[in-house]
Amino acid sequence: MKNIYFLSDAHLGSRAIPHGRTQERRLVRFLDSIKHKATAVYLLGDIFDFWYEYKMVVPKGYTRLLGKISELTDLGVEVHFFIGNHDIWCGDYLQQECGVILHKEPATIEWGDKVFMLAHGDGLGDPSKKFKMLRSIFHNKLCQRLFSALHPRWGMEFGLSWAKNSRMKHERDGGEPPYMGEDKEYLVLYAKEYLKTHADINYFIFGHRHIELDLMLNRSSRVLILGDWISQFTYAVFDGEHLFLENYIEGETEP
């Protein structure tokens, strides 16, 4: 069996990330390095900082990444794209042009005798009322249709500026909080609760939090949070028997 890879949270195109082109190239070089070793690649959300598809228009840029994804799918590698809270608004472009398999909901998948629960992680266990309100607006079909009525020149500018201001405010407020512990980390609490009714899950794999975490929940279940591709360049790899959380270091790491 070839390897299965998981990564998330590149936030490509973010105006708050000064090294965006370098960041994209690094991600592309990683994907190139695994193209003959992978049977599937799972992109677990927020690959783009803002992605909105109009009927006849898609966002500018990302040509290196989209070309590499297309190369992988042309080689027979499955590329699964999970929407996150920054790239909710995916239509059929990535499916039709790049050959990805799009997921708009969490997915449970079996490989051999192992069961995986995969999701970006937004909205799972987070009690924030403000976040829940924004998420419901972003997912609302009427709101999406109204936004589509804006000219792309204004719609894309609004979305990219919103995402930038949100990240800058987040950084001013202290940035991503470190691991909060088993009893406070929302995704860990969600996984524990989910296990009560789905005891067969061996691995929970999430993005969203921008922290690296590999935690045993019981003798047969683990939860992994994938870090990011902004500064950590982390990914998980499953070789058919074992699951590892790794850092991609060019010139040193051999995926």
N, C-alpha and C positions, 0 to 999 in steps of 0.2 A: 504494500500500500504506500502511495505517495503521501506527503504531508498535507495537513490542512492548517491554514494560517488565519489569524484573527488580529485585527487592529482597528483603531478608531481615533476620532478627535484630532484630525489634521487641521481643520478650520482654514483650509486653503482660501486665499483671496482676502483674508482679514486685513483690514487697513490698520489694525493695531499690532500686527506682527511685522517688524521691519525686514525680516529675512525671508519673506514669502517665496520668492523665486528659488532661493537656495533650498528651502524647506521642501518645495514641490519636487525639485530634482533629486533630493535625497530619498524621498518616498518612491520615486520612479526607479531609482537605482536599486532600491530594496526589492521592488516587485520584479525587476529584471533578473536579479540574482536568484529568485526562487521559481522562475517560470517553468523550469524543467523538473523541479522537485515537488511541485504543488499539484494536488488534484482539485483543490478548491481554496479560494480566498474569501474571507468574510470581512467586509468593511462595515463596522458596527456603528455607523452614524457620525454626524458632524464632520464628514470628510471635507465639506465646503462650509465656509463661515456664513454664506447666504447663497442659496440656490433657489431660483424661482423660474419655472418654465411658463412662458406664454405659449399660445397655440403655435405660433410660427417663429418664436424667438427664444433662444437660450442664453445664459450668461456668457459674457466675454471671458476668454482665457482658459486655463486648465488644459491646454492642448497636449502637453507632455503626459499628464496623467491619463487623460481620456484615450490617447493613442496607445499607451502601455496597457490599459485595461482591455482595449480592443484586441491588442496582440495576444494577451493571455486567453481571452475567450476564443480567438481564432485557433489557438493551439489546443483547445479542448479543456482548458482550465475553467471550472465554474467560478464566476465572480458574483458574490451575493452582496447586495447593497441594502443596508438597513437605514431607513430614514432616522435622523436625529431631530433635536429641537431647532437646529439651524438649517437643515436641508429637508424640512417637512414637505416642501412643495415640489417634489419630483413628479413629473408626468411619465410619458413613455419614451422620452428621448434617450435616456441611458440604456433602456432595454432594446430599443430598435437600432440605435447607432453603435452601441458598444457591446451589446449582448449580455448585459448584466441581468441577474435575477433580483427583482426588487421586492423588498419586504417592508410593509407598512405597519406590521404588528410583530411582537415577539414571536419567536419560533422555537419549537422543540424538535430536535433532529437526533436520529440514532446513527451511530457508526459502530459497527460490530456489536459488542455487548455494552457500549457506553451510550448514555443519554445526555444530551446537551440542551440547556435552555439558554437561548441567545436573545439579547435585546440591547438597544442603545442604553436604556436605563432611565431616561427622563420620565417623570410621572410615576415611577415605581417606588412607592413608599414615602415619597417626599411630602411632608405635611404643609408646605408653604402655600398659603391661600393665594398669594400674588402669582406664584408660578403656575398654580392650577388654573387661575383665571386667564393668564396669557396663553397657556397651552390650549385651553378650550377655544379661545379666539383664533389662534393660528390654525387649528384643525377644523374650524367651522367652514362649511362649504360656501355659505352665503358671503362670509368675509373674504374668502379666497376669490370668489367671482367678482366682488367689488374691487378688490386689489388688482385683479386682472384688467379692469377697465382703465387703470392708469397706464399712460404711455411708458414703455420700458425705460426710457431715459429717466423718468421720475421714479418709477417703481424700484428699479435697481439701485438708484442713488439713495432712496429712502431706506431700503433694506440693508445695504452695506454700511450706511451711516449709523443706523440703529444698532447693528451688530458691533460696530466699532465702539460706540458710546457705551454700550452695555459692558463690553470687555474692559474698557478704560475705567469705568466706575467700579467694576469688580476688582480690578487691580488696586485702585485707590482704597478700597475697603479691606485690603489685605490679601487679595488673591484667593486661590482655591484653598479651603481649609485642609490641613493634613488629616490623615486617617483619624476618625473620631472614636474608634473603638467598636467592638462587637455590639454593644448595647445602644449605640447612637448612630452608627452608619446606616443610612436608609436602605441602601441596596443589600446590605448584609441582613438587615431585619426583614426585608421583603423576601429574600431567598429562604430564610428560616421559616417564615410563615408559609411560603409556597410549598416547602417540603412536607408540611403537615398533610397536604392533600395530593402531593405528587412525589412520593417517597422514592421513585425510581430515578430521579435526576441525579446524575453523577457530577456534572459540571454546570455551574452558572457562569456565563461570561458576559460582562457588561462594559460599556464605555462610560461616557458622560462626566464622571467625577474627576478626571485628569489626575488620578493617583494610581500608583502600582499597588496591587493587593493580590495575594494568593493565600487564601485562608481555608483551612479544613473546618467544615461545619459538623461533620460526624465521620464515622469510619469509611463511608463510601461517597461522600459529597464534598465538593469544594466550590468556592466562589472566587472568581478572578475579576479584577477591575483592571482595564488595559492601559492605564496611563494616557499618554497622548503622543502625537507626532508634531509637536511644537518645540519641545525642549527635551523630552525623555526618549522619544523614538523607540517605543516599546511595542511588543507584539507577543501573541501566544502561538504556539505551534503544537499540533497533535500528530504524533507519528503512527497512530493506530493502536498504541498501547499506553503511551504516557503523554501528559500535557505539561508543557513548560512555558513559563513567562520569561521572555528574553528581551535584551536591549540590542538594537542594531547599531553597531559601531563600525563605520566603514574602515576596511583594511584590517579589522581585528575579528569581527564576528563572521562566522560561516553559518548562515541560516540552515 
